[in-house]
Amino acid sequence: KQWYQRRVRGNVHCTLLMASRYVHSAAVEGLLPQSLSLVSKRFKTPIISIFFLGIETSVFTLVGDLNGLIDSAVFCRVPFYTLCCVGVFVMRRRAPDLERPYRAPLIFPAFFILVGIYSSLTPLTTHD
């Protein structure tokens, strides 16, 4: 049970870090209100974006369908993770001699690409 809780906490932490940076970047570019681009002086983190995401998530959770919220989040994220794995193949082809800190065996990104395509297309083809 503890390993599962650690994984869930780790996933939530990574998602929060990633999503808050998206909001922060959009605010810096002028696509969202400028106040969302503020950074904590002490920790150098986009604290306003983090609070905004916490409030937004709480509201969606309280007024909406939690399963729908989870499905939407996964449906929006998986294609981009899949494209990152495609990027592994592109970089191996375009810059084969580039020094890398870790060289993943190609079976892993290939498998994830297949799973990602399946996961992205399945909700579009299933009917309730």
C-alpha positions in Angstrom: 0.0 0.0 0.0 2.8 2.4 0.8 4.5 2.0 -2.7 1.1 2.9 -4.3 0.7 6.0 -2.2 4.2 7.2 -3.0 3.5 6.8 -6.7 0.3 8.7 -6.5 1.9 11.5 -4.5 4.8 11.6 -7.0 2.5 11.8 -9.9 0.5 14.6 -8.3 3.6 16.5 -7.4 5.0 16.2 -11.0 1.7 17.2 -12.5 1.4 20.2 -10.2 5.0 21.3 -11.1 4.4 20.9 -14.8 0.9 22.5 -15.0 1.9 25.5 -12.8 4.7 26.2 -15.3 2.3 26.1 -18.2 0.0 28.7 -16.5 3.0 30.8 -15.6 4.4 30.7 -19.1 1.0 31.6 -20.6 0.8 34.6 -18.2 4.3 35.7 -19.1 3.4 35.6 -22.8 0.2 37.6 -22.2 -2.2 34.8 -22.8 -3.5 34.8 -19.2 -3.7 37.5 -16.6 -0.3 39.0 -15.7 -0.8 38.3 -12.0 -0.4 34.5 -12.7 3.2 35.2 -13.7 4.3 36.2 -10.3 7.1 34.2 -8.7 7.9 33.7 -5.0 10.9 35.6 -4.0 11.9 33.0 -1.4 11.4 29.8 -3.4 11.5 31.1 -7.0 8.3 29.2 -7.8 5.2 30.4 -9.6 3.2 30.5 -6.4 0.2 32.3 -7.7 -0.1 29.8 -10.6 0.0 26.9 -8.0 -2.7 28.5 -5.9 -4.8 29.2 -9.1 -4.5 25.5 -10.1 -5.5 24.4 -6.6 -8.6 26.5 -6.6 -9.5 25.6 -10.1 -9.1 21.9 -9.5 -11.1 22.2 -6.2 -14.0 24.0 -8.0 -14.0 21.4 -10.9 -14.0 18.6 -8.4 -16.8 20.0 -6.3 -19.2 21.0 -9.1 -18.3 18.5 -11.8 -17.9 14.9 -12.4 -14.6 13.7 -11.0 -14.3 10.8 -13.4 -14.9 13.2 -16.3 -12.2 15.5 -14.9 -9.7 12.7 -14.7 -10.6 11.5 -18.2 -10.2 15.0 -19.6 -6.8 15.4 -17.9 -5.5 12.1 -19.2 -6.9 12.6 -22.7 -5.2 16.0 -23.0 -1.8 14.8 -21.6 -1.2 11.4 -23.3 -0.8 12.8 -26.8 2.0 15.1 -25.7 3.7 12.3 -23.7 3.5 10.2 -26.9 5.0 13.0 -28.9 7.9 13.2 -26.5 8.6 9.5 -27.2 8.4 10.2 -30.9 11.0 12.9 -30.2 13.4 10.2 -29.0 13.3 8.6 -32.4 13.6 12.0 -34.2 16.7 13.0 -32.1 18.3 9.6 -32.6 17.9 10.1 -36.4 18.8 13.8 -36.7 21.6 13.8 -34.1 22.9 10.3 -33.6 26.3 11.5 -32.1 24.8 13.9 -29.6 26.0 13.2 -26.1 23.1 12.0 -23.8 23.1 11.4 -20.1 21.0 8.4 -20.6 20.3 6.4 -23.8 16.9 4.6 -23.5 16.5 1.3 -25.3 14.2 2.1 -28.2 11.8 -0.7 -27.2 10.5 1.5 -24.3 9.5 4.6 -26.3 8.2 2.4 -29.1 5.9 0.5 -26.7 4.8 3.8 -25.1 4.0 5.3 -28.6 1.7 2.3 -29.3 0.0 2.5 -25.9 -0.3 6.3 -26.3 -1.9 6.0 -29.7 -4.3 3.3 -28.4 -5.1 5.4 -25.3 -5.8 8.5 -27.4 -8.0 6.8 -30.0 -10.0 4.5 -27.7 -12.1 7.3 -26.1 -13.0 8.6 -29.6 -14.3 5.2 -30.8 -16.1 4.0 -27.7 -19.8 4.9 -27.2 -21.6 4.9 -23.9 
